[in-house]
């Protein structure tokens, strides 16, 4: 298949979460790519970037200040 040798990388940016939630998220995201692209799970990478509440903002305010 076209592009089958390309390894998909999914980047998720979020606030800190419990490790069990992240394990579940990585599994579900991987499964979605396996299902949609019909590729082996081993070819899917999921990168989670956790940002502390004092390092990002929404609606003009730091999340830490909400």
C-alpha contacts under 8 A as a table, 3 or more apart, distances in Angstrom:
res1	aa1	res2	aa2	distance
1	X	4	X	5.42
3	X	6	X	5.44
4	X	7	X	7.72
4	X	39	X	7.31
7	X	43	X	5.19
7	X	44	X	6.00
7	X	45	X	7.40
8	X	43	X	6.85
8	X	44	X	5.29
8	X	45	X	6.28
9	X	44	X	6.21
9	X	45	X	4.73
9	X	46	X	5.77
9	X	47	X	7.20
10	X	44	X	7.83
10	X	45	X	6.21
10	X	46	X	4.73
10	X	47	X	6.06
11	X	46	X	5.98
11	X	47	X	4.78
11	X	48	X	5.96
11	X	49	X	7.31
12	X	46	X	7.52
12	X	47	X	6.17
12	X	48	X	4.83
12	X	49	X	6.05
13	X	48	X	6.04
13	X	49	X	4.81
13	X	50	X	5.94
13	X	51	X	7.19
14	X	48	X	7.51
14	X	49	X	6.41
14	X	50	X	5.09
14	X	51	X	6.03
15	X	50	X	5.08
15	X	51	X	4.98
15	X	52	X	5.79
15	X	53	X	6.54
16	X	50	X	5.26
16	X	51	X	6.57
16	X	52	X	6.62
17	X	21	X	6.66
17	X	22	X	6.81
18	X	21	X	5.41
18	X	22	X	6.52
19	X	22	X	4.99
19	X	23	X	6.15
20	X	23	X	5.07
20	X	24	X	6.32
21	X	24	X	5.16
21	X	25	X	6.13
22	X	25	X	4.92
22	X	26	X	6.07
23	X	26	X	5.29
23	X	27	X	6.29
24	X	27	X	5.16
24	X	28	X	6.18
25	X	28	X	5.15
25	X	29	X	6.04
26	X	29	X	5.25
26	X	30	X	6.00
26	X	46	X	6.24
27	X	30	X	5.17
27	X	31	X	6.06
28	X	31	X	5.03
28	X	32	X	6.18
29	X	32	X	5.12
29	X	33	X	6.50
29	X	46	X	7.60
30	X	33	X	5.27
30	X	34	X	6.20
30	X	41	X	6.21
30	X	44	X	6.08
30	X	45	X	7.61
30	X	46	X	7.45
31	X	34	X	5.00
31	X	35	X	6.03
31	X	41	X	7.13
32	X	35	X	5.09
32	X	36	X	5.99
33	X	36	X	5.07
33	X	37	X	5.60
33	X	38	X	7.30
33	X	39	X	7.27
33	X	41	X	7.89
33	X	44	X	7.29
34	X	37	X	5.58
34	X	38	X	4.97
34	X	39	X	4.95
34	X	40	X	6.05
34	X	41	X	5.90
34	X	44	X	7.96
35	X	38	X	5.38
35	X	39	X	7.58
39	X	43	X	7.01
40	X	43	X	5.70
40	X	44	X	7.51
41	X	44	X	5.52
42	X	45	X	7.87
51	X	55	X	6.27
51	X	56	X	7.06
52	X	55	X	5.40
52	X	56	X	7.21
53	X	56	X	5.96
53	X	57	X	7.78
53	X	62	X	7.02
53	X	63	X	5.15
53	X	64	X	4.70
54	X	57	X	7.81
54	X	62	X	6.06
54	X	63	X	6.39
54	X	64	X	4.99
54	X	65	X	7.87
55	X	62	X	7.22
55	X	63	X	7.99
56	X	62	X	5.74
56	X	63	X	6.24
57	X	60	X	6.40
57	X	61	X	5.17
57	X	62	X	3.98
57	X	63	X	5.08
58	X	61	X	5.55
58	X	62	X	6.41
58	X	63	X	6.42
61	X	65	X	6.72
61	X	66	X	7.36
62	X	65	X	5.34
62	X	66	X	7.02
63	X	66	X	5.41
